[in-house]
């Protein structure tokens, strides 16, 4: 195992996190601190050439703020919501952008000849949290991000693991329930369809259809569309029976997924990010308790640490910037 001190040099790194709403570029130093950043709206439905020009421009802006020229960096790391076929140099399927087998490198190379590395954004976030965030005491971690969907990344010996073709680690689309709830990917029973924030809200809405004796019903004024994840966890903290039942069921589902990941990979830590991770003890205490019960040989060998992420949206930017060093 290479220690971090052997992998970093006395220089800076530059990365870009391309999201469906915003794109953010940042320069980080060799202690993984962000020293400059720049942000633009993505406007993802625009023609691809306009988006790619903005990707370059916002990265140049971040470099300038750090007193550097973009070409002076060793590499340009980019995280985006798609997997990239590293052999064909094409974006496989970026749903937010409508890009399928899109030759993104060809377009980026019109602006710069510097080496470019592109990686899935969830993988970048996992790397960032492992190297500079909640997992920095560890070398082998799994990160899941719970939001509208459920993304994930695996880090083994400080390196991103994404399978033989670079398109693995789709943790949200592993099966949890055979022939279960339809997922946004088209399959049935995926972890995402039970353990995302979207799923949590749906589960609360379904519960209220049978039992309206809940403060959530009052808070949303009878309009189920107004329910969000924070409302559900706040109600559970208030000992609301319906909300508590929903949260417990959600943790049961999520612990089932985590137990599978633990049994396969045995990481040192599992890091949970996204808005749901802000729920605090009511989520993490229940999750640890249920994961011990659900995991093979946990009574003999225990389970990894289950930790909230620390870096927020910065995890993906830091991970993207460090792709050359930890990939």
MOUR-V919871 format. One record per helix or strand of 2 or more residues. SS is the DSSP state (~ for helix, > for strand). FROM is the first residue (numbers start at 1). TO is the last residue. If there is no record, write none. Layout:
ss: <SS & SS>
from: <FROM & FROM>
to: <TO & TO>
This chain:
ss: <~ & > & > & > & ~ & ~ & > & > & > & > & ~ & > & ~ & > & > & > & ~ & ~ & ~ & ~ & ~ & ~ & ~ & > & ~ & ~ & ~ & > & ~>
from: <4 & 13 & 22 & 34 & 48 & 70 & 75 & 84 & 90 & 99 & 104 & 115 & 121 & 141 & 150 & 159 & 171 & 192 & 197 & 215 & 224 & 229 & 241 & 269 & 275 & 281 & 298 & 305 & 314>
to: <7 & 18 & 28 & 41 & 65 & 72 & 80 & 85 & 94 & 102 & 108 & 120 & 132 & 146 & 156 & 161 & 173 & 195 & 210 & 219 & 226 & 237 & 265 & 273 & 279 & 294 & 301 & 308 & 321>
